[in-house]
Amino acid sequence: MNKKTTFDQVRAEQLKYNAKRASGYREQALKLFPHICGRCAREFAGKNLSELTVHHVDHNHDNNPPDGSNWELLCLYCHDEEHSKFENLVRYGSRKESNQAPATHNPFADLKEKMDQKK
């Protein structure tokens, strides 16, 4: 079997699975909540309703309680921002948890002496 064909098949199956899974909770969320972004309060209707996404508060796409307690509707831009914040939290940790001491090294402390030596 060709690698390209295998990749294309796997990708197509994954996209189909994602669409099927999303259609279920998306439809539920759109019935439960007003069509307003939970962050910027932009309203959605008609054609632009497709720009309103379902965000999983705990970032677990398999956690879909029927009461919608793990969902919030966000516009595309706010949804991207929310995931960027989450990625930064995973990558760098929380600022609240930081016990790192501030830097004390001063690279310019003896600059005048060094400049005087070169003269």
N, C-alpha and C positions, 0 to 999 in steps of 0.2 A: 504494500500500500504506500502511496505517496505521502510524504510528510505534510505537504500543503493540503492535500485532501483531508487527512486526519485532523489537522488543525482546524480547517474550515468546518468540518462536521462537528467537532467538539464545541467550537465557538457558536455554531448555529444552535446546538442543543442547549448550551448555557443561556444564550439570549432568549430562547423560547421558554426555558424554565423561569428565568428572571421576569419575563413579561407576564407569565401565568401567575406567578406568586404575587407580583406587584398589582396586577389587576384586581385580585381579591381584596387586599387590604386598602388599596387606593379607593376602590368603589365604596367600601365601608366607611373610610375616613371622610369622603366627600358627602356621604349621607349624614354623618354624625356632626360635622363641624361646619361653621359658616365658611364661605369661600373667601377667606381673608388670610393674608400672610400673618403668622403669629409673631413676627419680628417687626416688620416695617408697616404693617397694617394696610398694605395695598389690597384692593378688592379685585376679585377675578370672576368673570362670567363669559359665557360664549366661547369665542375662539381662543381667548387668552387663558382659559381654564387649564389648558395643558401646561402652562408655566407654573402652576401650583403643584408642589410635590409633597409627598408624605415623608416626613423625617421621623426616624425612630430615635426617641429620646435616649435610650440606652445603647444605641448604635448596633443593636442585634436585630437583623432583618427577619429572623425567625420568631421573634417575640411579638406576636400579634394578638393581644387580648381583644375579645369582641367589644369591650367597652371603650376601646381606643386610648386607654391610659398610657400607652407607650408611643403614641403618635402625636405629631403636631404638623399642621399644614404650613409650609414655608414656600416662598417664591424661589425660583431657581437661584437667584443671587444670594439670598439669605441662607439657603440650603448649602450652597458652596462655602460660604463663610463659616457656617456652623461646623462643617467637616474639616475645614482648615484649622479652626480652633482645636478640634479634637485631635487632629494629627499632630499639632504643635504640643498639646498636652502629653500625648504618648511619647513624642520624640524628646521633649525638653523637661517634662514634669511640670508640676504646679509651682507657681511663685510662692504660694503659701508654705509649701514644704521645704523651701530652700533655707538651709542653715549655713550656706556658704559664706565665709567671711569676705568682706570687701577687699579688693586688691590694695596692697600697701606699698608695692614697689613703685618708685618714682624714677622713670628712666632719665629725667632731666635734672636730677638732684645735684649732680656734680658737673653739669654742662659748662658753667663758667670756668671752672678749673681746667677742664679738658680743652676749652678754646684758648685759654691763656697758655697752656703747654705747647700748642701748635704754633704760637707766635714767636 
